[in-house]
Amino acid sequence: MRIALSLLLLLSPLFAHANDPSSYAEPDKVRIADLGLDLRVDFDKKELAGRADLRLSWLDPAHRVLVLDTRALRIEKVLGKSGDGVWRRLKFELAANDPIFGSKLSIAMRRPYEVVRIRYRTSPQASGLQWLDPAMTAGGKHPFLFSQSQAIHARSWVPLQDTPSVRFTYSAHVRTPASLIALMSADNDPAAARDGDYVFRMPQAIPSYLLALAVGDLRFAPLSERAGVWAEPSMLAAAASEFVDTETMIQTAESLYGPYRWGRYDLLVLPPSFPFGGMENPRLTFATPTVIVGDRSLVSLVAHELAHSWSGNLVTNASWKDMWLNEGFTSYVENRLVEAVFGVEQAQMENVISQYGLQQDLATLAKGDQLLALAPLAGRDPDEALTDVPYVKGAWFLSFLEQRFGRERFDGFLRGYFDHFAFQSISSDDFRAYLNTHLLAAAPDVASAAEIDAWLTQPGIPKFASAAHSARFAAVDSAVARWLKRRIAANEIDTAKWSTQEWVHFIEKLPKKLPAKRLLELDDAFGFTGSANGEIAQRWYPLAERSGYFEARPAMASFLKRIGRRKLIMPTYEALAASKDGKAFAQRVFATARAGYHPITVGSVEAVLGKPGK
């Protein structure tokens, strides 16, 4: 069998990105083109059981071994089928487990089979699945299951090529208890019968980290003809009210960057143990309930996950060392959507907060981790690259280009970029080549190669970068300064019209430590301790701990037990771990909270507190 020259030219970028150190796969030889799943959800055993059918595209017809990524999967049987339609049993070898990358599955064959079928079961400890008992849900009556495949956790519930350089279509048949509904990052039907038997299809090719499944007692509320929200019944009305601007965001994004190419855009509100703010699973964003605070002040999360429909889902980083191509572009687009829908002032405030957080992050990061274009993550868990750098420094870089070239010209560049690389996985080198050709070449004096290098390949923030500014924060800064100098009491500060962003900035502008009696004054005036707003709580509790304000500890413990979102709880665990007494307190809280945390969150907390018994 020969590959036509035109096909080789089309596939040439794929060969260039075939070497992903986070995957055992060999996509330069063979690639998954389509995945067919048939799974049964067993809440008693906490396992998925069934099969995965992999339709293969052989780039090297002489190759005879299919290498896949797995983690803690029980492989029961492997079969192969070619043109004659006969299934033949294939030999396979499952290598020893690597604590980061799992086990390499090697399947030997005498011919390049068109389809390989793998019968398997997941482990109850699958790192990409969280099984929740009824007591850990909002309703308290039914169990709940959800997946989190990014970065390399898809391999813990499906045997596949777990690298963003490989894209595939998929279908699935999922059987659940009849009282529950299953949803996937696919064509969910809001009108589907609740019968425990569900079929899905994703016709657009996606990478493995966007493979998603959720099962629970869920209801649907429409937000527009093509958008809606899924949630447990008790959360549905509040979620629909909070996300009411979703269709406006979609239309704004389309006006800037081209058509939305994924059909529906729905949101699924997960239980509080979800480890992230959101996950951009195509057609079904997973969202934390911590953004539902009643005033729509935190729905920039929706703007972020929606923006991934262009940056990340449509144009994808080929490996996790170039995560900024996903997250930096998305953070930039998010801010543009916030500006268009909620106003310039809110966009400015969120930029200031993000850049402040980045500066705090940079102070703790090794120089090599401060780059946008990272070195290959050989031997490293790609979750370690999940810092503020790819998000905020990446967005800051794109804002720099916008400032230099003008918004209208830069918008046209981005729209062309999304069109040019649609449904492809690319590297920082690919982006830079496109940037040189389509933006820099026509105006070489506007931004120099040295300036681009400073953003992409140098640590820190370039000295020539312009920092974000907010006029509304200037008033907050004045209030903080006057209160610190005791020129005004806390209860005399005019906070009646403050947004979440202004409260966040207020706390961030306070010293790292204060006398406990001064925190008591703030608490009496503003009720920070016990706040239902996670953005406030994640900043207040570390300050309280550093300042010896131990009156906050009971509410702090309740917060850590109730919330599993890493961004919100890790600053408090880190502050507690700084003292012997605080660490002991944190370990007691964690022992109680652990069962409600996602495995990803458990790993993060254990990295700070140590594993039990050590």
C-alpha positions in Angstrom: 0.0 0.0 0.0 1.3 3.4 -1.0 0.5 6.9 0.5 -0.1 9.5 -2.1 2.2 12.5 -2.1 -0.7 14.9 -1.4 -1.6 12.8 1.7 2.0 13.0 2.9 2.0 16.7 2.6 -1.2 16.9 4.5 0.2 14.7 7.3 3.6 16.3 7.5 2.8 18.5 10.5 1.6 15.3 12.3 4.9 13.6 11.8 6.6 16.7 13.2 4.6 16.5 16.5 4.6 12.7 16.9 7.1 12.6 19.7 5.2 13.4 22.9 7.2 12.4 26.0 4.0 12.2 28.0 2.7 9.3 25.9 4.0 5.8 24.9 2.1 6.0 21.6 3.8 6.0 18.2 1.5 8.2 16.1 4.1 8.6 13.4 3.4 4.9 12.6 -0.2 4.4 13.4 -3.0 6.6 14.6 -6.5 6.2 16.0 -9.0 7.7 13.6 -12.2 6.7 15.4 -13.1 5.3 18.9 -16.1 3.3 19.6 -17.0 2.7 23.3 -19.5 0.3 24.8 -19.4 0.7 28.6 -21.5 -0.3 31.6 -21.4 2.0 34.6 -21.2 0.0 37.9 -21.5 2.3 41.0 -21.3 -0.7 43.4 -17.9 -1.7 42.0 -16.9 1.8 41.0 -15.8 0.6 37.6 -16.5 1.0 33.9 -16.6 -2.3 32.1 -16.9 -3.0 28.4 -14.9 -2.5 25.2 -13.1 0.1 23.1 -13.0 -0.3 19.3 -10.1 1.6 17.7 -10.3 2.2 14.0 -6.8 2.7 12.9 -5.0 4.8 10.2 -1.7 3.1 9.4 1.0 5.7 8.3 3.7 3.0 8.2 2.1 0.0 6.4 5.1 -2.2 7.5 4.6 -1.6 11.2 3.0 -4.4 13.2 2.7 -3.2 16.8 0.1 -0.9 18.2 1.3 0.9 21.3 -1.3 2.5 23.6 -1.4 4.3 26.9 -3.2 2.8 29.9 -3.2 3.4 33.7 -4.5 0.8 36.1 -6.7 -0.8 33.5 -7.5 -4.6 33.5 -7.2 -5.7 30.0 -9.2 -8.9 29.4 -9.0 -9.6 25.7 -7.8 -7.9 22.5 -9.2 -8.7 19.0 -8.4 -7.5 15.5 -10.6 -7.2 12.4 -9.6 -6.4 8.8 -11.4 -6.4 5.5 -12.8 -10.0 5.8 -14.9 -8.9 8.8 -13.5 -11.7 11.0 -12.4 -10.9 14.6 -9.0 -12.6 15.5 -7.5 -12.8 18.9 -4.3 -10.7 19.2 -1.4 -11.0 21.6 -0.7 -8.1 23.9 1.7 -7.2 26.6 1.0 -4.8 29.5 4.2 -3.3 30.8 5.0 -2.5 34.4 3.3 0.6 35.8 5.0 3.9 35.8 3.8 6.2 38.6 3.3 9.1 36.2 2.6 7.6 32.8 0.9 4.3 33.6 1.5 1.1 31.7 2.4 0.8 28.0 0.1 -1.6 26.2 1.7 -3.2 23.2 -0.5 -5.2 20.8 1.3 -7.4 18.2 -0.3 -8.4 14.9 0.6 -10.1 11.6 -1.2 -7.5 9.5 -2.3 -3.9 9.9 -5.8 -4.5 11.2 -8.4 -1.8 10.4 -10.0 -2.2 13.8 -8.7 -3.3 17.2 -11.2 -4.2 20.0 -10.1 -4.1 23.6 -12.2 -5.6 26.4 -11.3 -4.0 29.7 -12.3 -2.8 33.2 -11.3 0.3 35.0 -9.9 0.5 38.5 -12.0 2.0 41.4 -9.0 4.3 41.8 -8.9 5.5 38.2 -7.2 8.9 38.3 -9.5 10.3 35.6 -12.8 9.2 37.3 -14.5 10.3 40.5 -17.2 8.2 42.0 -19.4 10.1 44.5 -21.7 8.6 47.0 -25.1 10.2 47.3 -24.1 12.1 50.4 -21.5 13.9 48.4 -24.0 15.3 45.9 -26.3 18.3 46.1 -29.4 16.1 46.1 -28.1 13.5 48.5 -30.2 10.7 47.0 -28.2 9.4 44.0 -24.6 8.6 43.2 -22.6 10.6 40.7 -19.7 9.9 38.3 -17.6 12.4 36.3 -14.4 12.2 34.4 -11.4 14.6 34.1 -9.2 13.5 31.3 -6.8 16.5 31.1 -3.9 16.2 30.9 -3.1 12.5 30.7 -5.9 10.9 32.7 -8.0 9.6 29.8 -5.7 6.6 29.8 -7.1 5.6 33.2 -10.6 4.9 31.8 -9.9 4.2 28.1 -7.0 2.4 26.4 -5.9 4.9 23.7 -3.1 7.2 22.4 -3.3 9.7 25.2 -1.6 12.6 23.5 -3.1 15.9 22.2 -1.2 15.3 18.9 -3.7 12.6 18.0 -7.3 13.6 17.1 -10.2 11.1 16.6 -14.0 11.0 16.2 -15.9 8.8 18.6 -19.2 7.1 19.4 -20.3 5.5 22.7 -23.0 3.3 24.1 -23.3 3.8 27.8 -25.5 1.9 30.2 -26.3 3.3 33.7 -28.8 2.7 36.5 -32.3 3.6 35.1 -32.7 6.5 37.5 -29.6 8.4 36.2 -28.7 10.1 33.0 -25.4 9.9 31.1 -23.8 12.8 29.3 -20.6 13.0 27.2 -18.6 15.5 25.3 -20.7 14.7 22.3 -24.3 15.1 20.9 -26.3 15.1 24.1 -30.0 15.3 23.5 -31.9 17.4 26.1 -35.0 15.4 25.2 -33.5 11.9 25.5 -35.5 9.4 27.5 -34.2 8.7 31.0 -33.9 4.9 30.6 -30.3 4.0 31.5 -29.4 3.3 27.9 -27.6 6.2 26.1 -25.9 6.5 22.7 -23.5 9.3 21.7 -21.6 10.5 18.7 -18.9 13.1 18.3 -18.4 13.8 14.6 -15.6 16.3 15.0 -12.1 15.0 15.7 -10.9 15.7 19.2 -7.8 14.8 21.3 -8.1 12.3 24.1 -8.1 14.9 26.9 -11.4 16.2 25.7 -13.1 12.8 26.1 -15.6 13.2 28.9 -18.4 11.3 30.7 -20.8 12.3 33.6 -23.6 10.2 35.1 -26.0 11.5 37.7 -29.4 12.8 38.7 -29.4 15.6 36.2 -32.0 18.0 34.7 -31.7 20.4 31.8 -32.7 24.1 31.4 -32.4 25.8 28.0 -30.5 29.1 27.7 -31.1 29.5 23.9 -31.8 27.4 20.9 -28.2 26.0 21.0 -27.2 26.4 24.6 -28.4 25.1 28.0 -27.3 24.0 31.4 -27.4 20.6 33.1 -27.4 20.3 36.9 -28.8 18.4 39.8 -32.4 19.5 40.4 -31.7 21.7 43.4 -29.0 23.6 41.5 -30.7 24.0 38.2 -32.6 27.3 38.6 -29.6 29.1 40.2 -27.3 27.8 37.5 -29.6 28.9 34.7 -29.9 32.4 36.2 -26.1 32.7 36.6 -25.3 31.6 33.0 -28.1 33.5 31.3 -25.5 35.5 29.2 -24.1 32.4 27.5 -25.7 32.9 24.1 -24.6 36.5 24.0 -21.0 35.3 24.7 -21.3 32.8 21.8 -22.5 35.4 19.4 -19.8 37.8 20.5 -17.1 35.2 20.0 -18.5 34.3 16.5 -18.4 38.0 15.5 -14.7 38.1 16.4 -13.3 34.7 15.6 -15.6 32.9 13.2 -18.5 30.5 13.5 -19.0 28.2 16.5 -18.2 24.8 14.9 -19.4 22.3 17.6 -23.2 22.3 17.3 -24.6 22.8 20.8 -22.9 24.5 23.7 -24.1 23.2 27.0 -22.8 23.5 30.6 -22.8 20.8 33.3 -22.6 22.0 36.9 -20.7 19.4 38.8 -20.6 18.7 42.5 -18.1 20.8 44.6 -15.4 18.2 44.4 -14.6 19.0 40.8 -10.9 19.9 40.9 -11.0 22.7 38.4 -13.0 25.8 37.7 -14.1 24.4 34.4 -13.2 21.9 31.8 -13.8 22.8 28.1 -15.1 19.4 27.0 -16.6 20.1 23.5 -20.4 20.6 23.5 -20.5 20.1 27.3 -18.4 22.4 29.5 -17.9 21.0 33.0 -18.3 23.8 35.5 -17.7 24.2 39.3 -20.6 25.3 41.4 -18.3 27.7 43.1 -18.9 30.3 40.4 -22.7 30.4 41.2 -22.7 33.3 43.7 -25.9 35.0 42.6 -24.5 38.2 40.9 -22.8 36.8 37.8 -19.5 38.2 38.9 -17.6 35.0 38.3 -19.1 33.9 35.0 -15.9 34.8 33.2 -15.3 31.1 33.7 -18.0 30.5 31.1 -16.3 33.0 28.8 -13.0 31.1 29.3 -14.4 27.6 28.7 -16.4 28.9 25.7 -13.3 30.5 24.3 -11.7 27.1 24.2 -14.1 26.2 21.4 -11.7 28.2 19.3 -8.4 28.0 21.2 -7.7 24.5 22.5 -10.6 22.5 21.1 -10.3 23.8 17.5 -6.6 24.6 17.5 -4.8 22.4 20.0 -1.3 22.2 21.5 0.5 19.2 20.1 2.1 18.4 23.4 1.8 19.8 26.9 5.0 21.8 26.8 3.1 24.2 24.6 0.1 24.5 26.8 0.1 28.3 26.4 -1.3 27.7 22.9 -4.4 26.4 24.6 -4.6 28.5 27.7 -2.9 31.8 26.7 -5.1 32.2 23.7 -8.2 31.2 25.6 -7.4 33.7 28.5 -7.0 36.5 26.0 -10.3 35.6 24.2 -12.0 35.3 27.6 -11.1 38.8 28.5 -12.3 40.1 25.2 -15.7 38.4 25.8 -15.9 39.8 29.3 -15.2 43.3 28.0 -17.9 43.0 25.3 -20.6 41.5 27.5 -19.9 42.9 31.0 -17.9 46.1 30.2 -14.4 47.4 30.0 -14.1 48.0 33.8 -14.7 44.4 34.7 -12.3 43.2 32.0 -9.6 45.6 33.4 -10.2 44.4 36.9 -9.9 40.8 36.0 -6.7 41.5 34.1 -5.1 43.2 37.1 -6.1 40.3 39.3 -4.7 37.7 36.9 -1.4 39.6 36.4 -1.0 40.0 40.2 -1.5 36.2 40.6 1.1 35.6 37.9 3.7 37.7 39.6 3.1 35.8 42.8 3.5 32.5 40.9 6.7 33.6 39.1 8.3 34.3 42.5 8.1 30.6 43.3 8.8 29.0 39.9 12.1 27.8 38.4 13.3 29.9 35.5 12.7 27.0 33.1 9.0 26.9 34.1 8.5 30.6 33.4 8.7 30.2 29.7 5.8 30.1 27.3 7.5 27.6 25.0 8.7 25.1 27.6 11.4 22.4 27.1 10.0 18.9 26.5 8.4 17.6 29.6 10.4 14.4 29.6 9.8 12.4 32.8 7.5 15.1 34.2 3.8 15.0 34.9 2.2 17.5 32.6 -0.1 18.6 35.4 3.1 20.3 36.8 3.0 22.7 33.9 -0.5 23.9 35.1 0.7 27.2 36.5 -0.4 30.8 35.8 2.3 31.1 33.2 0.6 29.5 30.1 -2.7 31.3 31.1 -1.7 34.8 32.1 1.7 35.3 30.5 0.3 33.9 27.3 -2.7 36.3 27.3 -0.4 39.2 28.2 1.8 38.3 25.2 -1.2 38.4 22.9 -2.4 41.7 24.4 1.1 43.0 23.6 0.6 42.1 20.0 -2.8 43.7 20.0 -1.4 46.9 21.4 1.4 47.0 18.8 -0.6 46.1 15.8 -4.0 47.6 16.7 -7.1 45.6 17.7 -8.7 45.5 14.3 -5.6 44.1 12.6 -4.9 41.7 15.4 -8.5 40.4 15.4 -8.2 39.6 11.7 -4.9 37.8 12.4 -6.5 35.6 15.1 -9.5 34.8 13.0 -7.2 33.7 10.2 -5.1 31.7 12.7 -8.2 29.7 13.9 -9.3 29.0 10.4 -5.9 28.0 9.2 -5.2 25.5 12.0 -8.8 24.3 12.6 -9.0 20.8 13.9 -5.2 20.5 14.0 -2.6 20.1 16.8 0.3 22.5 16.6 3.5 23.6 18.3 4.9 27.0 19.3 7.1 26.7 16.3 4.0 26.4 14.1 2.5 29.5 15.7 5.7 31.5 15.3 6.0 30.6 11.6 2.4 31.7 11.1 2.9 34.9 13.1 6.0 35.7 11.0 4.2 35.2 7.7 0.8 36.7 8.5 1.5 39.6 10.9 5.2 40.4 11.4 6.4 40.2 7.8 4.2 43.1 6.6 5.3 45.4 9.5 8.8 44.3 10.7 9.3 47.5 12.7 6.2 47.1 14.8 7.5 44.1 16.9 11.0 42.7 16.7 12.2 39.1 16.8 14.0 39.9 20.0 10.7 41.0 21.6 8.9 37.9 20.5 11.8 35.8 21.9 11.5 37.6 25.2 7.9 36.5 25.5 8.2 32.9 24.3 11.7 31.8 25.4 12.8 34.0 28.3 11.7 33.8 31.9 9.6 36.4 33.6 7.7 39.2 32.0 9.5 41.4 29.5 10.5 44.9 30.9 8.7 46.5 28.0 5.4 44.9 28.8 2.5 47.2 29.7 0.7 46.1 32.9 -3.1 46.2 33.2 -4.7 49.0 35.1 -8.1 49.5 36.7 -9.5 52.9 37.7 -12.0 51.2 40.1 -9.1 49.5 41.9 -7.5 52.8 42.5 -10.4 53.6 44.9 -9.9 50.2 46.6 -6.1 51.0 47.0 -7.0 54.3 48.6 -9.3 52.6 51.1 -6.7 50.0 52.0 -4.1 52.6 52.5 -6.4 54.7 54.8 -7.4 51.7 56.8 -3.9 50.5 57.3 -2.9 54.0 58.6 -6.0 53.9 60.9 -7.5 57.0 59.2 -10.7 55.1 58.7 -12.4 52.2 60.4 -13.3 49.1 58.4 -17.0 49.7 58.8 -16.6 53.2 57.4 -15.3 52.0 54.0 -17.9 52.5 51.3 -18.3 49.0 49.9 -22.0 49.1 48.9 -21.3 48.8 45.2 -18.2 46.6 45.3 -18.0 43.6 43.0 -16.3 40.3 43.8 -13.2 41.6 41.9 -13.0 44.7 44.2 -13.2 42.5 47.3 -10.5 40.2 45.9 -8.3 43.2 45.2 -8.9 44.6 48.7 -7.7 41.4 50.4 -4.7 41.1 48.0 -3.5 44.6 48.8 -3.4 43.9 52.5 0.0 42.9 54.0 0.9 39.2 54.1 0.4 39.3 57.9 -1.6 41.6 60.2 -2.3 41.6 63.9 -5.2 39.2 64.6 -7.2 42.0 66.2 -7.1 43.9 62.9 -8.5 40.9 61.1 -11.2 40.7 63.7 -12.1 44.3 62.8 -12.3 43.4 59.1 -14.4 40.2 59.9 -16.8 42.2 62.0 -17.3 44.7 59.2 -17.4 42.4 56.2 -17.9 38.8 57.4 -15.1 37.3 55.4 -14.9 34.2 57.6 -17.5 31.8 56.3 -17.9 33.6 53.0 -19.8 31.5 50.4 -17.7 33.2 47.7 -14.7 30.9 47.0 -12.6 33.7 45.4 -12.8 35.6 48.7 -12.3 32.6 50.9 -9.2 31.4 49.1 -7.5 34.7 49.9 -8.9 35.4 53.3 -8.1 32.0 55.0 -4.3 32.0 54.1 -4.1 35.6 55.5 -5.9 34.6 58.6 -3.6 31.6 59.1 -0.4 33.6 58.6 -1.7 36.3 61.0 -2.6 33.8 63.8 -6.3 34.6 63.5 -7.3 31.2 64.7 -11.0 32.2 65.1 -11.2 31.5 61.4 -10.2 27.9 61.6 -13.6 26.2 62.1 -15.0 28.0 59.0 -11.7 27.3 57.2 -12.1 23.6 58.0 -15.7 23.6 56.7 -14.6 25.3 53.5 -11.8 22.8 52.9 -14.2 19.9 53.5 -16.9 21.3 51.2 -14.9 22.5 48.2 -12.6 20.3 46.0 -11.5 23.0 43.5 -7.7 23.0 43.6 -7.4 26.7 42.9 -9.6 27.6 45.9 -8.2 25.3 48.5 -4.5 24.9 47.8 -3.5 28.4 49.1 -5.0 27.6 52.4 -3.4 24.2 52.7 0.0 25.8 51.8 -0.4 28.4 54.4 -1.3 25.8 57.0 1.6 23.7 56.1 4.0 26.5 57.0 3.7 25.8 60.7 3.8 22.6 62.8 0.5 23.3 64.4 -1.1 24.4 61.1 0.1 21.3 59.3 -1.3 19.1 62.0 -4.6 20.9 61.7 -4.5 20.6 57.9 -3.8 16.9 58.1 -6.8 16.3 60.4 -9.1 18.3 58.0 -7.7 16.5 55.0 -8.3 13.1 56.6 -12.0 13.9 56.7 -12.2 15.8 53.4 -10.1 13.3 51.3 -13.0 11.0 50.4 -14.8 13.9 48.7 -11.8 15.1 46.7 -11.0 14.1 43.2 -7.8 12.0 42.8 -6.1 15.0 41.1 -6.9 17.2 44.2 -5.7 14.4 46.6 -2.4 14.3 44.8 -2.0 18.1 45.0 -2.8 18.2 48.8 -0.5 15.2 49.5 2.3 17.0 47.7 2.0 19.8 50.3 1.1 17.8 53.5 2.8 14.4 52.6 1.0 11.1 52.3 -0.7 9.6 55.3 1.8 7.8 57.6 4.8 9.7 56.2 
